[in-house]
């Protein structure tokens, strides 16, 4: 009698090539810059074993500033006012203090929350990585924020600009950066003797 060949179960391909199309990564690296662009992903997105990619960004409330853009871990994101239109100034030692939000150069789209209204794009950081931009501003984390929803980097002056939180509802570059928090009102001080003091400009210890 003829022999029947046993059918072997087919294996699902899960190698690097199969995952690269949908993998997202956030890492901290530096390099030469050039502009690139990206579009918000459509409602239908590729999946891995039936699961959609995890969101790269979130929107969180920060005391005194309202809702701001944050990483998937809830840490506030910042942009440098002098880096409008993707003109990078933060490099070298600056990147250790302000780690850029990056994805692999092969990534075409990223998952963002519904409340993010700005234009999502990329700017090249190296041959393998590119940095996320919102309305043309490259976005960063701040090493001084040890916990989610902090704003310790807000208002630091350096590199010809000011580091500010990112507003998720802004659709234009001019409205992307969150305005500084208004100082708390203080009780009137008692009249004191006139004194003379001298001050010097400071960058908050982040002059790089």
ABEGO torsion letter per residue (X at the ends): XBBBBBBBBBBBBABAAAAAAABBBBBBBBEBBBBBBBBBBBABBBBBGGBBBBBABBBBBBBGAEBBBBBAAGBBBBBBAAABGGBBABBEAAAAABBBBBBBAABABBBBBAABABBBBBBBABAABBBBBBGGBBBBBBAABABBGBAAABGBBBGGBBBBBBBAABABAAAABBBBBBBBBBBBBBBBBBBBBBBBBBAGGBAX
